[in-house]
Amino acid sequence: MVTAVKRANSELGCGRLEMRLTSDPANIAAVRHAVEELCERKAGLDEKSTADVGLCVNEALANVMRHAYDGALNKPIVVTAECQEGGIVVTIRDWGNGVNPESLPEKPFNPLEPGGLGLICLRRMLTEVSFVPQPDGMLLIMKKAKAPAKPAGDKRPKPERP
């Protein structure tokens, strides 16, 4: 079950989203869609950046459920997403085993074996990722900056060469 609390910050013209859920994988899609909507409508991220954030939220939640909670379906997770000037910050807080993925040896990627893509996605698709150990779990902080605006440039079609 996902409980969402949406708050808009009119001063910044942006928003904040807080979702409390259980570690049931059936909750992942609703959280991903809510974060993507915030990215698109309030944070001003382009389509690719929004998709990157959505995929990373999906992967991070799946990893919390699989690894921090060892597949238990009823453990708490809190996801927040907040627009900041120039992008979005998403946090995922769990009360799991507290293992910091950054402290584990990097697993070589093998496309023939399942798993191992979550951390790769986070590192390659986000602007900044940090794991902050808590006394009773882990806090993941993910940041995505807006893509730089493309110069307006000349919109006239280029003449064809003979």
C-alpha positions in Angstrom: 0.0 0.0 0.0 1.3 3.4 -1.0 0.3 6.5 1.0 1.3 9.7 -0.8 1.5 13.2 0.6 1.9 15.9 -2.1 2.8 19.5 -1.1 3.5 22.3 -3.5 5.9 25.0 -2.7 4.5 28.1 -4.4 7.5 30.2 -3.6 9.7 28.1 -5.9 7.0 27.1 -8.3 8.0 23.6 -7.5 6.7 20.7 -5.5 7.5 18.0 -2.9 6.2 14.5 -2.8 6.4 12.1 0.1 5.3 8.5 -0.1 5.1 5.8 2.6 4.9 2.3 1.4 5.6 -1.3 2.3 8.2 -3.4 0.7 5.8 -5.2 -1.6 7.0 -5.0 -5.2 3.5 -4.3 -6.3 4.0 -0.7 -4.9 7.0 0.1 -7.2 5.0 1.2 -10.3 2.8 3.7 -8.4 5.9 5.4 -6.8 7.8 5.5 -10.1 4.9 7.1 -11.9 4.4 9.7 -9.1 8.0 10.7 -9.2 8.1 10.9 -13.0 5.0 13.1 -12.9 6.8 15.5 -10.5 9.9 15.5 -12.6 7.9 16.3 -15.7 5.4 18.8 -14.4 7.2 20.6 -11.6 10.9 20.0 -11.9 11.0 20.8 -15.6 13.1 17.7 -16.6 13.1 16.7 -20.2 11.6 13.3 -21.3 15.0 11.5 -21.2 15.9 12.8 -17.7 12.4 12.0 -16.4 12.7 8.4 -17.7 16.2 8.1 -16.2 14.9 9.2 -12.7 11.9 6.8 -13.0 14.1 3.9 -13.9 16.5 4.6 -11.1 13.7 4.9 -8.5 12.4 1.6 -9.8 15.8 -0.1 -9.5 16.6 1.4 -6.1 13.2 0.3 -4.6 13.6 -3.2 -6.1 17.1 -3.4 -4.5 15.8 -2.3 -1.1 13.1 -4.9 -1.3 15.4 -7.7 -2.5 18.5 -7.0 -0.5 17.8 -4.8 2.5 14.6 -6.6 3.4 15.4 -10.0 1.9 12.0 -10.2 0.1 9.8 -9.4 3.1 6.6 -7.7 1.9 5.5 -5.6 4.9 8.6 -3.5 5.8 8.5 0.3 5.7 10.0 2.5 3.0 9.7 6.3 2.7 10.3 8.0 -0.6 10.6 11.7 -1.0 11.0 13.7 -4.2 11.6 17.4 -4.1 12.2 19.9 -6.8 15.3 22.1 -6.4 16.4 24.8 -8.7 18.0 23.1 -11.6 16.6 19.6 -11.0 15.2 17.1 -8.5 16.3 15.2 -5.4 14.8 11.8 -4.5 15.5 10.1 -1.2 14.7 6.5 -0.3 14.8 5.6 3.4 14.7 2.0 4.6 15.0 0.3 7.9 16.7 -2.8 6.5 20.0 -4.6 7.1 22.0 -1.3 6.7 24.5 -2.8 4.2 26.0 0.0 2.2 26.2 -1.0 -1.5 29.2 1.3 -1.9 31.1 -0.9 0.5 30.6 -4.0 -1.5 33.1 -5.0 -4.2 32.0 -4.0 -7.7 30.4 -6.9 -9.5 31.5 -7.3 -13.1 28.6 -6.8 -15.4 27.5 -10.0 -17.2 24.5 -9.6 -19.5 23.8 -13.3 -19.2 23.3 -13.2 -15.4 20.3 -11.5 -13.8 20.9 -8.6 -11.4 23.6 -6.1 -11.0 22.1 -3.3 -13.2 20.6 -1.2 -10.4 23.9 0.4 -9.2 25.1 0.8 -12.7 21.9 2.7 -13.7 22.2 4.9 -10.6 25.8 5.8 -11.3 25.4 6.4 -15.0 21.9 8.1 -15.2 22.0 10.4 -12.2 24.0 13.5 -11.5 24.8 12.5 -7.9 24.2 9.4 -5.8 25.0 8.9 -2.1 24.3 6.2 0.4 24.0 7.5 4.0 24.1 4.8 6.6 21.5 5.3 9.4 21.6 3.6 12.8 18.7 1.5 11.8 18.9 1.2 8.0 20.0 3.3 5.0 19.2 6.6 3.3 19.8 6.8 -0.5 20.0 10.3 -1.9 19.7 10.6 -5.7 20.0 13.9 -7.6 19.3 14.7 -11.2 20.1 18.0 -12.7 18.2 19.5 -15.7 19.9 19.0 -19.0 21.4 22.2 -20.3 19.2 24.1 -22.6 20.0 23.7 -26.3 20.8 27.0 -28.1 18.0 28.3 -30.1 20.1 28.4 -33.3 18.9 28.8 -36.8 15.7 26.8 -37.5 15.8 27.3 -41.3 16.4 24.1 -43.2 19.9 23.7 -44.6 20.2 23.8 -48.4 20.9 20.4 -50.0 24.3 19.9 -51.7 24.2 18.9 -55.4 
